[in-house]
Each structure stands twice: as C-alpha cells, then as structure tokens.
C-alpha cells in the first residue's frame, strides 16, 4: 500500500500541471489579452532587424563587390563662420511649425524635386537608400486619399486612440477632418522599402530601413522650411495598405509619413507652443 504513494503523488502532480496549462488557454484568458493600438499596425512595424534570416535564403542577394573609395572633398570654415552658420540655420529651423491651413496656390515643381533630392542625401544602412517619395498633384487622387484617411481617422479618434491620446490632441484642435489634403497643391507620401531587389530579381536586404527613411524625412522637413514652404507631418494610421494599392506601389513598400506641402493660407494659425530649452535636451558627458 505504501509503495503506491509515490505513484499517486506523481499522478496528482501531472493532473495539476495539466489543469494550469489548460487554464492559460481558456477563452477568458484570451479575452484579457490587451489589443494592440493603431501605432502597432503592420506598416509602422520596423522589420529591419539586420540579423533576421529569410526562410528561403536562395531568394536573397549575394554579397556585392567592393566599392572603390575616393578622396573626400571637405570645406572647413573658420570658427567664427561655423558659429554664425550654425546659429543662422538654427534660427531658420526654429521657425518651422506644423501648419494645417495650407493655400491652394501652386508651388514650383523644381522646388519639390530639389527638396526630395535633398532628402535623398540621408544616410542609410549599407547605402541601400530604402525610400520612395510619391508626389501627388492630381485633385481627384488627392480627394481619394482624403476619403480613405478621414474614414479611418474618425474610427481612430472615436475608438482606437483612447481617451488620453484624444485629450492630449485637444489643445492642438485637431480631428479627423483633413481639409488640407484637398487644398495643398502637393502631397508627398514617403514609403519605406522593407527590402529591395537586385538586377537579377533577388531580394536585397534593407538594413534599418525605418531609421534610414526617418532621417530622410527630417532632411525633407528642413529643406521645405529652407525653401519657404510649410507642411504638417501626418502618419495615416491604418491607411497604409489602401493608400499603397491606390497609388500602385509594390508590397515591399510601407507608408511611413504623408506631407501636405504648400504655402500657408492667409488665415493660417498655429498653437502658441514653446520648445524645450537647451538644458532640457542636452546632456554633456
């Protein structure tokens, strides 16, 4: 009789473990799992892990030949000129604001081409340049973009974003109505290429694609400010796939940012905001 006790204990332990495992898989457990917010949508996920391996390695590129190196042409300024230039550039960029009231006055396309070329000078992982800039001028296409975005943005504001996010935006007087998508003479949609293709059709790894494209967007904002144009940075949450299809972009491109670009309207206003002081953003070690 006593020899059976260890066996019974083992059976009881196995049953307890089985019960707990099944409890973890219960419907109630699944219902308590928090849902991802719109900021976790597929287009905004950074799929640029340099160590990630594709299931079919044969589809990916072979290492390219070594690139020739050339002398670097550098202009060095006297210290006083450096201080003056850096101060002037700061003063120019400090006037940059997010403007939601944009005139329908046309802008020179040469300027748009130049600012996009400037954005294209951004650094990128292994010089893959994983960006595509789509410029939309056609009024009908702009309106279709607006319809897609406003439909999703209303759902975002009413259901997905949550009370705290909506409350934080209230002081900026923003909502799901995006009139500037119709009135701005130019829309620039910036896509990140999660991977590229070589001449022979194999996939090309785009390392740190989201970080690279984000830096290009920063240069684009600076170039627009330098040219005297205004914009407001928008991330059309939950709209990326539909906009990609509308614009005929391939599946390896994911929408990151949309910029309506133009001159400010005569009635344009902006919130009276202040930026953080230097001692609040600078740490010197």
C-alpha angles and dihedrals in degrees: 000000000000090000090066095057097085090049092051091048090052092050091050091050091051091050092050092051091048092051093051093048092052091047089058089056095048121124091246090057092051092048091055091057107112116243119235115251123235090268087072095059118136097253092056096048113107105234093176101111103150091208096052114118123207118232091237105047092180090071092063128087128264117239112280126234121271115280116233115247122224134191114281114238108217132179113209118197128205112260094254090052090049091053092047094047093046091049093048092049091049091050090051094050094041087067091059112115137171102256119194097177106076127173122234090229110129120248126213110269090214087065091051090050091049095050091049090049087052091052088051090063090071118120117255138187108280087345092284093143092210098191139108122190114202114195115201120195102150109108094216092051092047090053092050088052090050092051092052094047098044092049092054095038092057089056090046093054096042101040120359108044098056132223097284095053093047090048091052090053094048094084089057091053094230127151140156094285108101106183091161090070087071100035101044108094092220135032117195115198114193117206126191115218106223087198137353137213133247124224090266093053099256119137116262119212114240106202118209090354096169094048091047094050091045090057089049089053090053091054090047091055091050092048092050091051090048090052093051097251129128135217143161120229111237131181106198098215115213091001100091100096095046093046091047091054092044091054094043095241120158123255093253089068121082124190112245108166138004120205124191104205133197145087120313115260117248090251094048117141133177132198114270095246132159127215123228117272120250094256089057095056103029127080118178118197 
